[in-house]
């Protein structure tokens, strides 16, 4: 049996059996439990905030490392809380969507609830420690960003996700809160309007990823009375909304960059136009009842979310490259 490595844990949501779980070292097991494969979206938010702060002056690299660690650990803690709460509510049993694309450790019995709670508390405590260290090294305003982030970590799974507020929360968190908060923490000043617009445009990507995930499991969520935004909208309107968000993200970013408002570097995202067209074609059709012919077998039953995540990863890379190019041109 192939052993799961830390590289596997940070690059994907691995599938494994109990024997493979028992062979993992503790660090890899921690990464797997946190679903570290999706933390790249948080990493890009941090990096964008870092670049924008660097444009305004010198950056304290100790603060930067603390900020990066705190954000990634907070995201990981949120994933742990999500699995814990859904397990206690009985959502992840009976081959529910979460347990079908990657083992839910509590449902599979790979980890006791007590150990899982301890791991969640440890992860959250490390995130909090990084945040408090930043408050001590900077000023009280960082504490307000920290408290706002803690609110979403603790209450995303319930009640926000259950009442159609999960998607708006992701737009706020991965945009103004993460990027704007990083900017303030590293620069000491509130982000200007242009950076807040950029933050919101970037955050459309993670929001669309969540839309894709919740559309994929819309039927199961409806049966379990989890009223995500796609459940409230219905599949057809949810797919149209996700497509409109992605199209609007691309169109606005290119238009405002071409006008010089954001800087011309972001025109690099136009390279993703063919990928966007392909993704919009995917969202134009309902969720398939069986694995589509020609699709990667290890993704199924991930359909919309797998394709949106792959698109967003490359879009984010070009977004980041555009920000770097603008920084280089400023210098």
Secondary structure, 3 states (H helix, E strand, C coil): CCCCCHHHHHHCCCCCCHHHHHHCCHHHHHHHHCCHHHCHHHHHHHHHHHHHHHHHCCCCHHHHHHHHHHHHHHHHHHHHHHHHHHHHCCCCCCCCHHHHHCCCHHHHCCCCHHHHHHHHHHHHHHHHHHHHHHHHHCCHHHHHHHHHHHHHHHHHHHHHCCECCHHHHHHHHHHHHHHHHHHHHHHCCCCCHHHHHHHHHHHHHHHHHHHHHHHHCHHHHHHCCCECHHHHHCHHHHHHHHHHHHHHHHHHHHHHHHCCCCCHHHHHHHHHHHHHHHHHHHHCCCCCCCCCCCCCCCCCCCCHHHHHHHHHHHHHHHHHHHHHHHHHHHC
